[in-house]
Amino acid sequence: MKKAAAAAVKASTYSVMSNYFAVLGIEPTYELDESVLQRAYIAVQQQCHPDRQVGKPESERHAAILRSMDANEAYDVLKSPLGRAQQMLALQGIWVNGEGPDQKKPDQALLMEMMELRESLSEAKDEPEIAKVRQEIQEHMKACDAVLADAFRAGDYERAAQIAMRFRYLGKSLEEAMARQYQLKAAL
């Protein structure tokens, strides 16, 4: 009985998740103009600024603080292509970020590709070899960005979910490559 109640609470949490596009008052789109995002963020923050809350009841000041925090989170998520993709998919009830009901799983081909990429990174002996792998990862990420834009334009959310998972794995590999480069430079 307790498990069923916990599952219901968890499911309801995901069904009422924040729509970060709505928080900032912008249309949900993957191909979001950064200047539009920034202007929307600034507009919300100006409304919530403490100077505008002087003399207002405690409940309104508290609500303004919460709205400001939501705007910060929304801006942080939406300025990232992967975060934007995950948000758009979550709004469709598709979860690719490691949490949520009906979590999408990566296919075997993606897992093999990432294993090979990590292997080539671990075999890189010096900074130029690591830089080459890093460049390869960045090129794959750029391609993912273009494919995601096409998938969202076409309303192909299943394809977008698969590409978003690939994008996420590539991002982790890029972080690993950057850490390896830093370690090599620090060792010199």
C-alpha positions in Angstrom: 0.0 0.0 0.0 2.8 2.4 0.9 4.5 1.7 -2.4 1.4 2.6 -4.4 1.0 5.9 -2.4 4.6 6.8 -3.0 4.3 6.0 -6.7 1.1 8.2 -6.9 2.9 11.1 -5.2 5.9 10.7 -7.5 3.7 10.6 -10.6 1.7 13.6 -9.5 5.0 15.5 -9.0 5.9 15.0 -12.6 2.5 15.8 -13.9 2.6 19.3 -12.3 6.2 20.0 -13.1 7.1 23.6 -14.0 6.7 24.7 -17.6 9.8 26.9 -17.8 8.6 28.5 -21.0 5.4 29.6 -19.2 7.4 30.8 -16.2 9.2 33.2 -18.6 6.2 33.9 -20.7 7.7 32.6 -24.0 6.5 30.2 -26.6 7.9 26.6 -26.3 10.4 26.2 -29.1 13.7 24.4 -29.4 15.1 27.1 -31.7 14.9 29.8 -29.0 16.6 33.1 -29.7 19.0 33.7 -26.8 18.1 37.5 -26.8 14.4 36.7 -26.5 15.1 34.3 -23.6 17.3 36.9 -21.9 14.7 39.7 -22.3 12.0 37.5 -20.9 14.1 36.6 -17.9 15.0 40.2 -17.2 11.3 41.2 -17.4 10.3 38.6 -14.9 13.2 39.5 -12.6 12.3 43.2 -12.8 8.7 42.4 -11.7 10.0 40.4 -8.7 12.7 42.8 -7.6 12.7 43.5 -3.9 12.4 47.3 -4.6 9.0 46.7 -6.2 7.8 44.7 -3.2 8.2 47.5 -0.6 5.1 48.0 1.4 3.4 44.9 0.0 2.0 42.2 2.3 4.4 39.4 3.4 2.5 36.9 1.2 3.1 38.9 -2.0 6.8 39.5 -1.1 7.2 35.7 -0.5 5.4 34.9 -3.8 7.8 37.4 -5.6 10.8 35.6 -4.2 9.4 32.2 -5.3 8.7 33.6 -8.8 12.2 35.0 -9.0 13.7 31.6 -8.0 11.5 29.9 -10.6 12.7 32.4 -13.2 16.3 31.7 -12.3 15.8 27.9 -12.7 13.8 28.4 -16.0 16.6 30.6 -17.4 19.3 28.1 -16.4 17.5 25.2 -18.0 16.3 26.9 -21.2 19.7 28.5 -22.1 21.1 25.0 -22.6 20.1 23.2 -25.8 19.9 19.9 -23.9 17.9 21.5 -21.1 15.5 23.0 -23.6 15.1 19.7 -25.4 14.5 17.9 -22.1 11.9 20.5 -21.1 10.1 20.3 -24.4 10.0 16.5 -24.2 8.8 16.6 -20.6 5.9 18.8 -21.6 5.0 15.9 -24.0 5.3 13.4 -21.1 8.5 12.0 -22.4 11.4 11.8 -19.9 15.0 11.5 -21.0 16.8 13.2 -18.1 17.1 10.2 -15.8 13.9 10.8 -13.8 10.2 10.7 -14.3 7.6 8.0 -15.1 8.0 6.0 -18.3 11.7 6.9 -18.5 13.0 6.4 -22.1 16.0 4.1 -22.2 18.9 4.5 -24.6 19.1 1.9 -27.4 22.0 -0.6 -27.7 23.6 1.2 -30.6 23.9 4.4 -28.6 25.4 2.6 -25.6 28.0 0.9 -27.9 28.8 4.3 -29.6 29.4 5.9 -26.2 31.5 2.9 -25.0 33.7 3.3 -28.1 34.0 7.0 -27.6 35.1 6.6 -24.0 37.5 3.9 -25.0 39.2 6.3 -27.6 39.3 9.0 -24.9 40.9 6.6 -22.4 43.5 5.5 -25.0 44.4 9.1 -25.8 48.0 9.5 -24.4 48.6 13.2 -24.8 46.9 16.6 -25.0 46.7 16.7 -28.9 45.0 13.2 -28.9 42.6 14.3 -26.3 41.9 17.5 -28.1 41.2 15.5 -31.2 38.6 13.4 -29.4 37.1 16.5 -27.8 36.7 18.1 -31.2 35.0 15.0 -32.4 32.6 15.0 -29.5 31.8 18.7 -30.1 31.1 18.0 -33.8 28.7 15.2 -32.8 27.0 17.6 -30.4 26.6 20.2 -33.1 25.0 17.6 -35.3 22.7 16.6 -32.5 21.6 20.2 -32.1 20.6 20.4 -35.8 18.8 17.1 -35.7 16.9 18.0 -32.6 15.8 21.3 -34.2 14.5 19.3 -37.2 12.8 16.7 -35.0 11.0 19.3 -32.9 10.0 21.3 -36.0 8.4 18.1 -37.4 6.8 17.2 -34.1 8.8 13.9 -34.0 9.1 13.6 -30.3 10.3 10.0 -30.2 13.2 10.9 -32.5 13.9 14.0 -30.4 14.0 11.8 -27.3 16.6 9.5 -28.8 18.7 12.4 -30.0 18.4 14.2 -26.6 19.7 11.0 -24.9 22.7 10.9 -27.3 23.3 14.7 -26.7 23.3 14.0 -22.9 25.8 11.2 -23.2 28.0 13.3 -25.5 27.9 16.1 -23.0 29.1 13.7 -20.3 31.9 12.5 -22.6 32.9 16.1 -23.3 33.1 16.9 -19.6 35.4 13.8 -19.2 37.6 15.0 -22.1 37.9 18.4 -20.6 38.8 16.9 -17.2 41.5 14.8 -18.9 42.9 17.8 -20.6 43.0 19.7 -17.4 44.7 16.9 -15.6 47.4 16.6 -18.2 48.0 20.4 -18.1 48.1 20.4 -14.3 50.6 17.5 -14.3 53.1 19.5 -16.4 
